[in-house]
Amino acid sequence: MHIPKLCDACGGLRQRQTSFSLLLTITLTALLVPPSLAQTPSIPSPSTAPLELDLLTKPKDYVITANTIHPERLTVPSLWWAQQNSEKKLLDNWIAYPASDKEPARVDLIVNQQIWSLLEYVERYDFVNRLGSAARNFGYNVRVFNYQKEPLANYTCNFSTSPALCSIQTTVKNKIGLQRSF
C-alpha cells in the first residue's frame, strides 16, 4: 500500500492556488483599470462657433460656399457632387471654414428642415456619414444646421490618427419637441 507524503499533495494544491490567484488578479486588473488615454486617441468636441448665415450672401475670402467656384482649380472641399446627386433637396448650402490657430477646418451644412424632419434616424445618420466622409477626405469636420441655426448633427474627426478616428452625433426631437443627442 502506497501512502503519499503530505508535502507532495500540498505542492499541487499550492500550484493550483497560485494559478487561481494570478488569474483572479489579472481579471480584476483588466476590469478595474481603464485603458490609458495614450492607447485610445480621443475625438475632439465639435466646434462651438456660431453658424454665420450672413456668409452665404456676403462671403469673405477665407470661406467657401455652394456658390463659390474657383476658376483655376478644384475648390476644396468639393461637396457639389453630393449635392447634385442625391442630396439636392435636402442639402441646401454649406459654409466651409479653413483651419485656424483656434479650430480645425469645418464645414457647416445647411439643410432643408422640412425634408430633414421627414427622414428617419437611419436616413439622417446615412446623410451625415456620407457627407462627413466626403469632407473628411479634405480634412474637414462637419456640422449640420437648419436655417433657424439649430444644430442637428455633427461628424467630428481626430485627424492626428491614421486613419482618422471619427464620431457622428445627431440630435433627435421626439414627438413633443424635446431634443436628445445620440
KESE-103609 format. One record per residue: residue number from 1; residue in one letter; z, y, x of N, C-alpha, C in turn. Coordinates in steps of 0.001 Angstrom, whole numbers, plus 500000, padded with zeros to 6 digits. Each point is the difference from the previous one (the first is absolute). Layout:
BEGIN
- NUM  A  Z  Y  X  Z  Y  X  Z  Y  X;
...
//
This chain:
BEGIN
- 1  M  500000  498848  500821  500000  501152  499179  500000  501237  500881;
- 2  H  499114  500972  499655  499864  501228  500790  500654  501169  499271;
- 3  I  500886  500689  500671  500663  501173  499417  499520  501224  500788;
- 4  P  499288  500964  499324  499518  501175  500737  501162  500897  500404;
- 5  K  499817  500626  501160  501016  500931  500469  499979  501247  499123;
- 6  L  501153  500596  499824  500102  501200  499194  499163  501140  500561;
- 7  C  499960  500157  501302  499258  501119  500575  498489  499805  499840;
- 8  D  499480  498764  499942  498576  499788  499742  499633  500476  498598;
- 9  A  500832  499686  499034  499749  500432  498629  500119  501510  499885;
- 10  C  500930  500603  500710  500200  501453  499938  498828  500747  500603;
- 11  G  499342  499453  501010  498860  500675  500636  498868  500236  499014;
- 12  G  499668  499010  499201  498946  500143  498997  500374  500989  498910;
- 13  L  501263  499954  499597  500483  500923  498974  499971  501434  500511;
- 14  R  500455  500201  501259  499978  501350  500575  498573  500536  500091;
- 15  Q  499069  499155  500365  498607  500423  500131  499447  500415  498633;
- 16  R  500312  499228  498955  499546  500357  498656  500649  501303  499531;
- 17  Q  501309  500188  500292  500684  501235  499615  499397  501199  500728;
- 18  T  499693  499849  501291  499398  501085  500780  498624  500334  499462;
- 19  S  499203  498984  499686  498662  500240  499455  500084  500711  498654;
- 20  F  500933  499547  499144  500170  500629  498692  500457  501452  500159;
- 21  S  500948  500254  500897  500497  501369  500233  498880  500896  500514;
- 22  L  499202  499496  500914  498886  500776  500546  498977  500308  498915;
- 23  L  499670  499009  499192  499053  500199  498905  500533  501016  498994;
- 24  L  501276  499917  499654  500624  500932  499071  499986  501422  500568;
- 25  T  500295  500148  501295  499990  501323  500646  498608  500608  499991;
- 26  I  498985  499213  500322  498616  500493  500010  499583  500409  498594;
- 27  T  500316  499193  499012  499631  500297  498618  500659  501278  499514;
- 28  L  501309  500132  500222  500710  501201  499562  499507  501241  500735;
- 29  T  499705  499863  501285  499487  501141  500770  498652  500437  499444;
- 30  A  499143  499055  499703  498678  500339  499460  500103  500676  498642;
- 31  L  500958  499592  499184  500153  500583  498673  500689  501360  500015;
- 32  L  500944  500197  500895  500825  501200  499976  499506  501130  500890;
- 33  V  499250  499698  501042  499543  501039  500920  498599  500431  499592;
- 34  P  499824  501269  499598  498661  500458  499603  499078  500095  501203;
- 35  P  498700  499845  499792  499067  500124  501115  500049  501417  500551;
- 36  S  499791  500123  501295  500066  501329  500618  498805  500837  499563;
- 37  L  500182  501306  500030  498911  500903  499603  498824  499902  500942;
- 38  A  500256  499620  501252  498904  499863  500955  499081  498852  499610;
- 39  Q  500549  498987  499323  499198  498858  499604  499192  500289  498739;
- 40  T  500501  500870  499145  499334  500296  498745  499647  501478  499951;
- 41  P  498748  500355  500337  499640  501411  499961  500088  500535  498570;
- 42  S  500489  501209  499879  500165  500563  498661  498751  500765  499582;
- 43  I  499863  500145  498711  498902  500771  499426  500579  501357  499636;
- 44  P  499366  501080  500449  500559  501318  499696  499975  500297  498504;
- 45  S  500846  500913  499590  500005  500448  498608  498759  500829  499742;
- 46  P  499526  500017  498757  498844  500845  499677  500338  501471  500231;
- 47  S  498989  500785  500226  500181  501435  500189  500651  500619  498766;
- 48  T  500838  500973  500234  500633  500726  498894  499356  501372  499805;
- 49  A  498937  500270  500739  499303  501286  499862  499438  500126  498583;
- 50  P  500011  501192  499445  499479  500165  498635  498481  499836  499952;
- 51  L  499511  499555  498858  498561  499920  499751  499467  501426  499863;
- 52  E  498970  500335  500759  499436  501350  499994  498657  500001  499264;
- 53  L  500044  500031  498680  498778  499946  499191  499087  501200  500233;
- 54  D  500542  501138  500415  499163  501174  500244  499007  499766  501136;
- 55  L  500260  498996  500863  499057  499684  501080  498709  499372  499471;
- 56  L  500007  499515  498767  498776  499444  499416  498975  501097  499736;
- 57  T  500468  501184  499626  499080  501104  499711  499877  500977  501158;
- 58  K  501036  500062  500826  499990  500898  501164  500391  499202  501239;
- 59  P  499121  499108  500461  500371  499150  501135  500136  500805  501296;
- 60  K  500893  499538  500841  500167  500595  501326  499264  499120  500989;
- 61  D  499766  500524  501188  499207  499280  500999  500550  498630  500373;
- 62  Y  501290  499829  499920  500597  498762  500482  500027  498880  498957;
- 63  V  499704  500276  498733  500040  498951  498977  498598  499556  499608;
- 64  I  499949  498811  499451  498743  499432  499510  500232  499604  498555;
- 65  T  499063  500339  499128  500097  499605  498591  498754  499197  499636;
- 66  A  499933  499561  498752  498829  499265  499533  498746  500879  500052;
- 67  N  500173  501311  500058  498857  500920  500043  499625  500427  501412;
- 68  T  500717  499509  501008  499721  500357  501396  498941  499069  500564;
- 69  I  498984  500583  500559  498961  499212  500661  499763  500628  501365;
- 70  H  500117  499178  501039  499763  500486  501358  498519  499812  500301;
- 71  P  499288  501076  500384  498540  499898  500176  499547  499167  501194;
- 72  E  500833  499868  501058  499544  499293  501199  500460  498557  500122;
- 73  R  501142  499656  499381  500548  498656  500205  500738  499529  498748;
- 74  L  500456  498761  500040  500766  499440  498894  501304  500767  499850;
- 75  T  500314  500371  498796  501255  500673  499731  501080  498940  499813;
- 76  V  501093  500154  500748  501076  499010  499982  501210  500617  499324;
- 77  P  500669  499301  499113  499717  498649  499517  498886  500016  498963;
- 78  S  499245  498950  499977  498873  499906  499083  500388  499146  498793;
- 79  L  500338  500657  498903  500382  499288  498777  498926  500136  498921;
- 80  W  498879  500616  500347  498939  500200  499009  499462  498673  499483;
- 81  W  499846  499039  500870  499472  498701  499593  500905  499364  498945;
- 82  A  501303  500045  500233  500949  499440  499029  499929  500765  498688;
- 83  Q  499868  501307  500072  499937  500810  498784  498713  499706  499227;
- 84  Q  498887  499905  500677  498723  499774  499334  499860  498582  499456;
- 85  N  500562  499035  500706  499827  498608  499577  500835  499613  498790;
- 86  S  501280  499943  500180  500799  499445  498910  501066  500938  499477;
- 87  E  500234  501085  500669  501109  500863  499613  499537  501343  499434;
- 88  K  498743  500100  499638  499442  501297  499619  500774  500663  498864;
- 89  K  500419  499244  499019  500714  500600  498872  501489  500163  500280;
- 90  L  500557  499134  500838  501431  500065  500294  500296  500998  501121;
- 91  L  499326  499864  501142  500224  500897  501130  499219  501280  499768;
- 92  D  500724  501085  499787  499366  501271  499681  499712  500828  501252;
- 93  N  500945  500045  500928  499831  500804  501207  501028  499562  501023;
- 94  W  499910  500541  501188  501007  499739  501013  500058  501160  500973;
- 95  I  501158  500062  500679  500215  500990  501054  500506  499226  501206;
- 96  A  499267  500065  501095  500388  499302  501229  500542  501009  500997;
- 97  Y  501193  499729  500486  500661  500857  500974  500009  499277  501344;
- 98  P  499535  500632  501065  500066  499349  501312  501455  499898  500462;
- 99  A  500235  499168  500994  501353  499855  500552  500441  501324  500616;
- 100  S  501292  500261  499898  500575  501200  500614  501199  499569  500842;
- 101  D  500651  500973  500627  501198  499688  500780  501109  499465  499106;
- 102  K  500004  500424  498739  501072  499640  499084  499712  498747  499184;
- 103  E  498715  499728  499716  499668  498889  499099  498740  499268  500446;
- 104  P  499930  498685  499677  498756  499271  500258  498912  500421  499013;
- 105  A  498771  499624  500291  498873  500330  499114  500220  499352  498644;
- 106  R  499598  500721  498945  500148  499440  498652  498877  500485  499103;
- 107  V  499769  499223  498955  499056  500365  498952  500770  500016  498690;
- 108  D  499892  501104  499286  500572  500085  498661  498873  499762  499001;
- 109  L  500078  498893  499268  498997  499675  498988  500443  500603  498674;
- 110  I  499063  500599  499282  500294  500528  498670  499219  499163  499008;
- 111  V  500728  499361  499083  499361  499085  499044  499999  500606  498605;
- 112  N  499108  499476  499183  499925  500357  498593  501169  499303  499302;
- 113  Q  500939  500775  499495  501217  499449  499392  499702  499102  498804;
- 114  Q  498993  500345  499212  499678  499181  498825  499549  498609  500414;
- 115  I  499154  499923  501013  499540  498687  500479  501155  499251  500660;
- 116  W  500779  500691  500846  501136  499383  500688  500972  499366  499006;
- 117  S  500276  500712  498932  500979  499501  499023  499491  498768  499257;
- 118  L  498690  499794  499965  499442  498815  499338  500053  498752  500887;
- 119  L  500192  500198  501299  499997  498876  500930  501312  499233  499956;
- 120  E  499902  498686  500151  501175  499147  500163  500529  500190  501415;
- 121  Y  501226  499563  500239  500624  500135  501318  499126  499405  501103;
- 122  V  499464  498806  499773  499192  499325  501015  498729  500791  500300;
- 123  E  499393  500616  498997  498800  500813  500214  500332  501261  500807;
- 124  R  501139  500605  499749  500433  501163  500781  500247  499590  501447;
- 125  Y  500689  498890  500169  500278  499485  501340  498699  499735  500749;
- 126  D  499042  499387  499332  498707  499703  500609  499287  501286  500426;
- 127  F  500015  501007  499154  499393  501298  500319  500651  500607  501245;
- 128  V  501329  500044  500013  500718  500586  501144  499734  499182  501258;
- 129  N  499976  498693  499880  499755  499138  501154  498586  500208  500564;
- 130  R  498992  500050  499137  498622  500169  500482  499800  501352  500667;
- 131  L  500460  501078  499361  499815  501316  500600  500941  500216  501185;
- 132  G  501187  499427  499917  500912  500073  501148  499433  499281  501208;
- 133  S  499386  498843  499788  499376  499262  501109  498845  500782  500601;
- 134  A  499197  500643  499149  498888  500823  500502  500530  501170  500824;
- 135  A  501035  500671  499516  500576  501132  500726  500703  499536  501276;
- 136  R  500664  498837  499940  500673  499447  501179  499026  499803  501150;
- 137  N  498771  499597  499683  498994  499792  501045  499688  501279  500769;
- 138  F  500301  501146  499408  499800  501297  500660  501323  500576  500515;
- 139  G  501111  499258  499842  501299  500447  500482  500749  500906  499042;
- 140  Y  499725  499875  498694  500628  500845  498988  500908  499194  499091;
- 141  N  501131  500590  499600  500834  499488  498921  499466  500587  498699;
- 142  V  500402  499444  498862  499482  500444  498700  501151  500257  499031;
- 143  R  499863  501084  499257  500886  500256  498858  499098  500210  498787;
- 144  V  500451  499545  498830  499215  500120  498768  500760  500905  499034;
- 145  F  499276  500978  499458  500573  500968  499066  499082  500157  498792;
- 146  N  500553  500597  498939  499175  500488  498901  499934  501523  500138;
- 147  Y  499273  500664  499112  499859  501459  500094  501283  500745  499642;
- 148  Q  500977  499302  499454  501298  500621  499736  500898  499910  501240;
- 149  K  499437  499539  501101  500666  499863  501303  501107  498948  499990;
- 150  E  499911  499056  499050  500980  498914  499955  499582  498905  500990;
- 151  P  500910  499568  500879  499662  498894  500903  499913  498689  499220;
- 152  L  498906  499275  500202  499772  498756  499267  500099  498763  500893;
- 153  A  499618  500149  501268  500028  498867  500929  499809  500519  501421;
- 154  N  500257  499114  500970  499677  500330  501385  499724  498733  500788;
- 155  Y  499263  500189  501071  499637  498931  500929  500316  500571  501374;
- 156  T  501079  499517  500602  500498  500576  501246  499993  498946  501098;
- 157  C  499551  500405  501199  499867  499062  501115  500753  500459  501238;
- 158  N  500401  499020  500784  500508  500233  501345  498818  499689  500914;
- 159  F  499342  501051  500492  498799  499817  500813  500314  499666  501448;
- 160  S  501286  499974  500376  500340  499670  501387  500016  498493  500233;
- 161  T  499871  499209  498939  499917  498549  500138  498537  499582  499897;
- 162  S  499703  498832  500528  498636  499497  499901  500054  498563  499501;
- 163  P  499475  499726  498822  499374  500935  499063  501055  500897  499358;
- 164  A  499546  501075  499381  500910  500944  499352  500801  499282  498918;
- 165  L  501268  500303  499947  500897  499427  499004  500078  500991  498845;
- 166  C  499634  499588  498782  499884  500926  498869  500819  499556  498799;
- 167  S  500288  500967  499136  500767  499748  498789  499371  500764  498839;
- 168  I  500025  499397  498823  499519  500659  498783  501177  500171  499065;
- 169  Q  500139  501210  499473  501015  500272  498989  499312  500651  498824;
- 170  T  500359  499568  498796  499445  500611  498797  501130  500407  499081;
- 171  T  499751  500998  499204  500952  500449  498996  499460  499557  498659;
- 172  V  500834  499340  499236  499584  499494  498696  500843  500694  498940;
- 173  K  499348  500544  498999  500725  500571  498861  500082  498942  498919;
- 174  N  501208  499835  499480  500124  499049  498891  499647  500714  498689;
- 175  K  500108  499305  498908  499534  500533  498725  500760  501238  499525;
- 176  I  501240  500182  500477  500735  501186  499587  499913  501128  501026;
- 177  G  499167  499835  501030  499727  501070  500943  500860  500034  501242;
- 178  L  500881  499012  500200  500818  499954  501206  499204  499391  501136;
- 179  Q  500206  500504  501218  499236  499513  501141  500828  499036  500833;
- 180  R  499302  499014  500568  500591  499062  500956  499041  499863  501154;
- 181  S  500518  499826  501214  499167  499764  501178  500020  498531  500348;
- 182  F  498836  499485  500420  499893  498604  500465  499458  500010  501400;
//
